[in-house]
Amino acid sequence: MKKILPTALVVATLWSLVLAPLPLQAEAPGANDFEKARQHWSFQSPQRRKVGKLKNPAWMTQPLDAFVLARLEDAKLTPNPPADDRALKRRVSFDLIGLPPDPGQIKGDSYEEFVEQMLASPHFGERWARLWLDVARFAEDQAHIVGDNTKLTYPNAWMYRDWVISALNDDLPYDEFLRRQLAIDLMFPNEKKEHPALGFMGLGPKYYRRNDLAVMADEWEDRVDTLTRGVLGLTVACSRCHDHFYDPIPSDDYYALAGVFASTEMFNSPLNEKHKGKDGQAEKPANASHVVREAKSMKNLPVYDRGDVKSPGKVVPRGFLAVLATDGKRLEFSPKTSGRLDLAEALVSRDNPLTARVWVNRVWAELFGQPLVATPSNFGALGEKPSHPDLLDDLSVRFMEEGKWSLKWLVREIVLSSTYRQSSEAFPAKIAEDPANELLWRMNRRRLSIEMWRDALYAASGALDRSIGGKSFKASDTNANRRAVYARISRLQLDPVLALFDFPDPNLHSPGRGETTTPLQKLFLMNNPLVVKQAEALAERIEKEADPAKVDTLVNRAYEILFGRIPKKDELALGRRFLEGNELRDYAQALLNTNEFSWLD
């Protein structure tokens, strides 16, 4: 008969096995050895880089091309030929303004002139704002409801979104873009119209029972996590309960940053004087912009043992990450303020090796469909190494020095490159050598984001309202025809249209969007009233712009509107046959369901 072990012994043994590899306090060798940590690539200051002699330097049109070509030549691969003018202009139009080009634009200016038009368009800010709003976990409410408590909503969150759009249209340098979102009230206290910039923190999650210290600690963690993953590409919030297991970020650093937000309070700033309460706080969120301000008293936080607010330890002055200090000692912020402005300056310091790299990597990912660093919000030890480290370093330095932190400079530098202009054709021999296209021998085919797809749908039908700015609408509202960037974003109940097509969870910082393909998406495209209504409007447009008596002109015009080209012979014949027994509306909807409409080559 087998001997049965006592239950307590079994439980204790299993418990020790589970916990053994993960001690509560990080004991990994060198975890807090800052000199050793600086050997990690992302903690080293980016430098200008050069490549050796190249076999085909004539291929290059921009400095960044040299680094791509060097890797390709080392692998004995050649870059793809350039995309045709139609595909290239369609690609860059969606990439720069999030909208398809008009058929006349495709036939008109040179590619370089077309790029400048897109950069100057007021729709540039609308397209690129969405990238930052994902990073900033922008939303207009909370993930919970407590009775009829309207204080947990943000009815004027759109003011922050509009500020971001305006800032990007004006090409506000990225370093200043960050400064203003953290501390514009301290920089320009009388510039009230600019204060919605503070929505970056002021629109963050609020949790129930906010007077409870444990609840406030959760809110501080959200601020630290959003800022550090979004701007620095570091998982600093992992250090709330213990020293970081893998990166040189002790708990002291986490609480030094959390103290900044503990010394800052969320605030409904009155939109005008008549709405001011006794303490300057708007009585109702509907009459306020949702920002932050200095708390009545500044706080240095203790290090809470294992994150438990009932177990406070030593108090840590507010400050920045020690590993990013030139001397390895944590930069302490002014004791007289929250430290928000000090924090902003530390983030954009030329000595900070991360901020420019992280932003350049995010922009690259938007334009190529894959980042240079595959973990955009984790440049630490558990993150991936860059596929082209010299390219990332060189472009980051030039972004700061030549581009003066200009997003438009950075986008121009990339889209004028030969690397970006390549076709997306998948040659079998090259796929065999580099199936993931890590070496960038071609452009990646990319599916339009839900915002781009919806905007393209309304643009095709002629119904798109292109006015800039204003309050939000429901994305599923079939009568709403504004651009999707103005759709209401809810933490409590994300609009089903957005959720169906991979919109990120607005409760958290989003490092990048995923891409799924599901039967529900196809059913939506075939049956949803939003699609059906725009297909009907598209059919009406085609009839007005073509000769209804001549079927070929209907097919030709449909292809010009949707794809910027005339149909091939077999496509024309197929269109004729379809329209012999079906309505033009059904034909329009069928074309709206094609991959060519919803993908970029």
N, C-alpha and C positions, 0 to 999 in steps of 0.2 A: 504493500500500500504506500502510495506517494505521500511524503510529508508536506503538509500545507503550511506555507509561510504565514506568519501573523500579518494581518491587513496593514497594521501600522508600519511594519518593516517594508512591505511592498511600496506603500505610498511614499515613505521617506526615501527609498532607493530611487524611485521614478522622479521624485521632486529634485533630488540632487543631480540626476542626469540631465534634467531639463535646464536647471539653473547653472550648471557648471561652466558651460561655454560663455555665459553672459553674466558676469559679475555686475552687481549693482553699481559699483564704481569702476570706471574703465581702468584696467591695469595693463593695457597693451603697451609693450615696450616703446618708449619714445612718444607716447600719445600727446604729451604736453611739452615735448622738446621742440621749441619753436624753430631753432636753427635747423634741425633735421626736417621739420615739417616744411620749411621753405624750399626743400628740394623737390616737393611735389610741384608739378608743372604749373598749376594754376596760381600758386603763391609766388611765383617768380614774375618779376616785372616784364611785361611784353616789350620786345625790342624790334627794330627794323631788321628784316631778314633779306638774304640774297640767295639766289640759286646759281648753280654752276652753268657751264656752257650747254645750250640747248640745240637740238638738231633742227628744229623747225620754229625759230623765233618769229617768223613772219605771221604765224597764226595768231599771235597775241595782239589784242587791242587795248588791254588795260594791265596795270602792274600785277594784279592778282592772278592773271592768266599764267604767269611764269611758274607759280607754285603748283598749279594744276598740271601744266604741261610737263613739268619735271617728274612728277609722280607717274604720269602716263608713260613717258618715255622710259622710265626705269622698269615699268611693267611690260614694256614692248607693246603698248596699246596706242592707238591714235584717236584723237577726238572725233566726234561725229561731225559731219558737214553742218553748216548753219541751217536753221529752219527757214522755210519759205516766208516771204514777207507777210502773208496773211496770218499764218500761224504765230509768227513772232509778234505782230502787232496785237493780235487777240490776247496772247499771253501777257504782254507787258501792260495792256489796258486793264485786264483784271488784276494783275499784280499791283499796279500803282493806284488805280482808282476804284477797283472792285466792280467795274461795269464793262460790258462788251463795247467794242468800238463801233461807231456807225459805219455802214458799208462804204460811204464816201471817204472816211478817214483811212481805210485800208488802201485805197487807190491813190491817196494824195501824197503827203509829205514823206521825206526820207525817215528812216527809223530814228535817227538821232533827233530830228526835229519833232517827231511824234513823242519821243520820251520827254522832251522839254515841255511840250503841251500838257502831258499827263502830270508832270511834277508841279506845274503851275495851276492845275485844276483845283477848284474848291472841294472837289470830291476826294482828293488825295487824303485829307485829314479824316474823312469818314471811313475810308478803307483801313487806314493804319491805326486809327483809334481803337479798333476792335482788338488788335494785338495787345495793346496796353491794358484794355479793360479786362481781358482774360487774365493777364498777369495780376491785376489789381483786385480780382474777384468782385468786380462791380455788380451790384444788385440794388433793387429798389425797395426791399422789405427784409424781414427776418424769416428764419426757418421755423418760426413758431408763432402762434396767436394766443394771447392771454385775454379772454373776454373781448371787449371792444376797445382795447388799448391801442389807440392810433399813434402813440408815441414810438411804437416799434416799427413804424413805416417811414419811408423816405420819399414823400410825394414830389419833392423837388430834386431828386437824384439826377434828373436829366441835366441840371445845371453843371454838374461835374463832367458828365459825358460831353456836353457842348464845349466846356472849357478845354478838354483834351483835344477835341476835333479842331478847335480854333488854334490851339498851341501848335499842333502838327501842321496845319495849313500855313501858319506863320513861320514855320521851321524854327521854332524855339529850340535852341541847342539842348541836347539831352541832359547835360549837366545842370542847366538852369531849369529844365523841365522837372528834374528830381528835386532840386532845391525848393521850388515853389510849392510842390505838392506836400512837402514836409513842413515848411516854415514860412510861407508867404506872409502870414499875419505878423511875423516878427521882422521880416524884411521890409514890407510895405504895409504898415498897419492901417493906413488911410485908403488904400486901394481896394475898397470893399468889393468892387466888381470882379476882382481877380481871386477873391477868397474861396469861391467854389473849388479851386484847385485842391483845397484841403480835404475834399471828399475822398481822396485816396485813403485816408485813415478815418475820416468822419463817417463814411458809409460802411464801415466794417460791421461785422456781426455784433449784435447786442444780445446778451443772454438773460434769461429770466432770473429774477432776484439779484439784480445788479449790485445791490449794497453788500452782498455777501463777498468776503475776501476771496474765497475759492472761485467764485464766478468771475470776479474781476481778473484773477490770475489767468483764467482761460481766455479772456479777451486780450490780455497782454500777449499771451502766446500767439494768438491770431495775428496781431500786429507785427510781432517779431518774425514770425514765419513768413508772412506775406512779403515783408520788406527784404529779408535776407535771401530767401529763395528767389524772389522776383528780381532783385537788383544785383545781388552778389553771387547767386548760384550756390549758396551754402545752406545746409540743413541745421541752422543754429538752434531751432526749437527742440531738437533732439537732446539738447543740453539742459533742458528745464529740470529733469529729474536726476541727472548724473552727468559727469563729464562725457563728452562725445566719445563713443567707442572707437571711431575711426579717424576723425579729423581733430586737429589741435584746437578744440573749442571747449574750454572748461565751463562748468556751471557758472563760475564767476562772470564770464563774458555774457552769458545769456541774461543774467540778472542785471548786469550793467546796462544792457540794451533795454530790458523790460522796464527798468527804472525811468527811462525816457517817456514811455507810454503811461506809466503810473503817475507821472507828473504832468500828464496831458489829459484833458477831459473832452469828451464828445459834446457838441454844442449845436443847438439850433439857432443860427444867427438870423435875426429878423431881416426880412427883405426890405423893409422900410421902417421909419421911425415910429409910425403909429401902432406897429405891432410889438413894440418893445415892452417887456415886462420889467419888474423892478430891478432885476439883476442883469438886464440886457438880453435874457433868453426869450426867444419867441414862445408864446403860450401854446401854439399849435404848429406841428411840423408843416402844415400846408402853407404857413406864412413864413417859412424859413428856408435858408440853405443849410445843408447838413455838413458841418465843419468840425474843427477842433480848436482848442485854445489852451493856454497855460492853466494848470490847476491852481487853486488858491494857495497850495503849499507844495513845495518840491519834495520828492521822495527818493531816497536811496533805499533800494530793496535789500532785504536779507536773502541769503541763499537758502531756499527752503529744501530741507532734506527730502530727497525723493519726490520733490514737487509738492509736498504736503505743507499747506500754509499754517498748519498747527505745529510745525517743527522748524521754526526759523533758526538760521545759523548766523554767521558773520554778515555784516552789512557791507555791500559793495557799492562804491561810488558809480554814478552814471558815466558811461564811457563806451569806447569802441572795442572791436576785437583785437586782442593782443597780437595774434598771428599776422595781422595786416599792418602792424606798426613797424616802422623801420628799425627800431631798437628792440623789438620784442616785448615792449612794455605797453600795457593797455593805455590808450589815450583817454584821459579823463576829461569830461565835459564841464562847462561852467556850473558851479553849484547854485548860481543865482537864477538860472533858467531851467526849463525842462531838458534842454540839450538837443532839441529838434534841429536847430540850425547848425549846431556843432556836428550832429550826426550827418546832416545833408552834406556838409563840407568834407567830412571824412569819406563819404561814399564817392564823391566826385573828384577827390584828390588825385593828382597825377601819379602819386605814389601808390595808389590803390590798384593792384594788378587785376582786379576782377570785373569792375563795373563796365568798362568799355568792352571787354571780351564777351561778357554775358549778353550785352545788348547786340553786338555785332552778330553773335551766334543766333540770336532770336530772329534778327532781320534776315540773315542768310536762310534760315529754315523756312521763313515765309516765302522766299523767292525761289527756292529750289525744292521744297517739299521734304527736305531732310537737313538737319543741322550739321555743322562741322563737329560739334560735341553732341553725341546722341542723347545725353541727359541734360537738357537745357537749364534745369534748375538745380543741378547737382554737379558742381565742378570739384567736389571733394574726392576723397580716396575711393569711395564707392561709385563715383561717377565714371563715365567712359572717358578715355583719352581722345583728343581731337584727331580726326582723320587726316587733317592737313594743318599740323601745329604751326608751321612757319607762315602759312597763309593767314591763319587766325591772328597770330601775333602782329604781322606786318600790317594787316588791314585795321586792326584795333589801334595801333599807334598812329597810323595815317588818319583814321577817323577822328582821333583827338587833336592831332597836330595840324594836318592839312584841312580836314573837314570842320575843325572847331566844333565837334560834337553834333554836326548837322545830320539829321536823318535823311534829308533830301540828297545831300552830298553822298552819303553811304549808299543809298538806293541807286543813284545815278552811276556810281562807281561800279556797282555790281551788274546792273542791267545793260551797260554798254560793253561788258566784257564778252570775249569770244566764248567763254565757258557758259555764260547764261544764254547766248544766242544759238547754242547747238540744237539740232533736232532731237526729238525724243525717240527716233527709230531704234528699235531693239534688234541689233545684229546678233545672230546666234553665236558667232565666234567670240564676240566681245562678252556676251552674257556668260559664256562658259568660263571666261577668265575672271570676270568681276560681276557676278549675278546681282549683287546689291547696289551696284553703281557707286561704290564707296570712292572710287578714283575719279568720278565725275566725267566719264567719257561720253555721256549724253545728258540731255535734260530729262528729268523724271516727269512722267505723265502724272497729273494731279487732278483729283476731283475737286470741283468748286466747293467752298464752304457753304453752309446753309444760307448765310447772308448773301454771298455772291450769286448763288443759284436763284434765290428768291428775287433779288434785284434784277437779274438777267431775265427772269420770267416776266416781270412787269415792264422792263425796258422793251422786250420783244413785242409785247401787246400794245405798246405805246401808252400805257396807263401810269407809268412811274412818275411820281411827284418828286422832283429833284431839289426841292427847297431844302436849305441848310438849317439845322438846329430845331429846337422846340421840344414839346412834351412827348411822352412815350405813348405807344399804342400796342394793342395785342397782336402778336405775330400771326395768330390764327384768324384774325378778323378779315374776312374776304373783301370788306369795303375799305380797308386801310391800304393805301398805295404808296406810302413813304418808304424810304430805304430801311433795310432791316436793322441797321445800326441803331435806329430809334425805337426798336421793339422793346417792350417792357420786360425786364429781367427779374424774375422772382426766385428767391431762395426757398420759399415755402412750396411753391408749385410752378415749376418751370413750364413755360408754354409747350404743349405737346409737339408742335411743329418743330421747335428748336431741339427739344429732347430727342426726337426721332432721328435727327441728322447730326448727332455727335457734338452738340453744344456742350461746353464744359459745365461742371457743377459750380454754380456761383457762390457756394458756401466756402470754397477753398481757392487758393491760388492755383492757376492752371499752368503747368509747364509747357503744354502743347496739346493740340487736339488729336484725338484718335480718329480712326476711320473705319466704320463698320459697313457691312452690306447685309441687309436683312429683307425678308419678304414683305415686312410692313412698309418699308420704304417704297417698294414697287407698287404696292396697293395704294399708297398715298398718291403717287404720281398718276395712277389710273383713275382714281375715284374721288379724291378730295375736292370739295367745292372750290377751294382756292385755285387749284390747277385747272379745273373745268372752266371756271369763269374767265381766266386769262387766256385759255385756248380759244374760247369764243371771241374774245376781244382781238386776239391775234388773227383769227380768220377774217374778221371784219376789216382789220388793217390791210391784210393781203388783198382783199377784194377791192379796196379803195385805191391801192397803189399798183394794181395790175389790171389786166383786162379779163373780167369774169367769163367772157365768152371764149377765151383762149386758155385752155387748161395748162399749156406749157408755161404761160406767163405767171400763172398762180404758183406753180411748182418752183419756177425760177426765183420769184420774189420771196417765197418762203425760205429758200436756201440762203438768199442774200441777207435777209433779216437775221436769221438764226445762226448762220455759220460764216457769213461774210464771203461766200463764194457761190458760183453757179453749180448746179447739180451735174454729176457725171451722166453719161448716156443711160446707164442702167438705172440710176436713181431717178432720172427723168421718166423713163419708161414705167418704173414702179409707181411713181406718183400718178401718172396718167391712169394706170389700171386701178389704183386705189380710189381715185376720184370718180371713176365711172359708176361705182355703186355705193359711195360713202360721201358724207358731207365734208366740206372743207374744214369744219371745226374738228372733226375726228382726225383728219390728216394733220392739222396743226398740233393737236395733242400728241399724236404719235411721234412727230418730230421733236416735240419737247421732251419726250421720254428717251431720246437717243443718248448714247454716251458722248457723241460729239458735242451736244449742247451742254452737258454737265461736267465735261472734263476739259483740261487744258493739255495741249500737246507741246 
